[in-house]
Amino acid sequence: MGQHTHISNRFEWWSVADCACEYCLYCGKKRTCQLEACVVDDIRQEAIRREQAERGGSVARMEAVSCPA
């Protein structure tokens, strides 16, 4: 990259809202989840930990929502 290269839209991390089941390819509004384990569960757990740390830890307890079976 050159000296005058500007990179916009730098991705930092996923939020809990980004990991909602409504955005999943395998689970939708009209059908139940087809998988035994959620494909974004590890990303959702990391997002929960980051947002809890950002809010001060125990201020707001966020629960991981599993896909409806």
C-alpha positions as CSV (number, residue, x, y, z in Angstrom):
1,M,0.0,0.0,0.0
2,G,1.1,3.4,-0.8
3,Q,1.6,6.4,1.5
4,H,-1.7,7.9,0.5
5,T,-3.9,4.8,0.8
6,H,-7.0,5.3,2.9
7,I,-8.8,2.2,4.2
8,S,-12.3,2.9,5.2
9,N,-14.8,0.5,6.9
10,R,-12.3,-1.2,9.2
11,F,-13.9,-4.3,10.7
12,E,-13.2,-4.7,14.4
13,W,-15.6,-7.4,15.8
14,W,-19.1,-8.8,15.6
15,S,-21.9,-7.6,17.9
16,V,-24.5,-9.8,19.6
17,A,-27.1,-8.3,17.3
18,D,-25.1,-9.4,14.3
19,C,-25.3,-13.0,15.5
20,A,-29.1,-13.2,15.6
21,C,-30.7,-16.4,14.3
22,E,-32.8,-14.3,11.9
23,Y,-29.7,-13.7,9.7
24,C,-28.7,-17.4,9.7
25,L,-28.9,-19.3,6.4
26,Y,-30.1,-22.5,8.2
27,C,-32.7,-20.9,10.5
28,G,-35.3,-18.5,9.5
29,K,-38.7,-17.1,10.3
30,K,-40.6,-19.8,8.5
31,R,-38.5,-22.9,9.3
32,T,-36.7,-24.3,12.3
33,C,-32.9,-24.6,12.5
34,Q,-31.6,-27.6,10.5
35,L,-28.3,-27.9,12.4
36,E,-27.5,-29.7,15.7
37,A,-25.0,-27.0,16.7
38,C,-25.1,-23.3,15.9
39,V,-22.4,-22.2,13.4
40,V,-21.9,-18.8,15.0
41,D,-22.0,-19.9,18.6
42,D,-18.3,-19.2,19.2
43,I,-18.6,-15.8,17.6
44,R,-21.7,-15.0,19.7
45,Q,-20.0,-16.0,22.9
46,E,-17.0,-13.7,22.1
47,A,-19.4,-10.9,21.2
48,I,-21.2,-11.4,24.6
49,R,-17.9,-11.3,26.5
50,R,-16.8,-8.1,24.6
51,E,-20.0,-6.3,25.2
52,Q,-20.1,-7.3,28.9
53,A,-16.6,-6.0,29.4
54,E,-17.5,-2.8,27.6
55,R,-20.5,-2.3,29.9
56,G,-18.5,-3.0,33.1
57,G,-18.9,-6.8,33.4
58,S,-21.9,-7.4,35.7
59,V,-24.0,-4.3,34.8
60,A,-26.1,-6.0,32.2
61,R,-26.1,-9.8,31.9
62,M,-26.5,-11.0,28.4
63,E,-27.5,-14.5,27.7
64,A,-26.6,-16.5,24.7
65,V,-29.7,-17.4,22.8
66,S,-29.5,-20.8,21.2
67,C,-31.2,-21.5,17.9
68,P,-34.8,-22.6,18.2
69,A,-35.1,-26.2,17.4
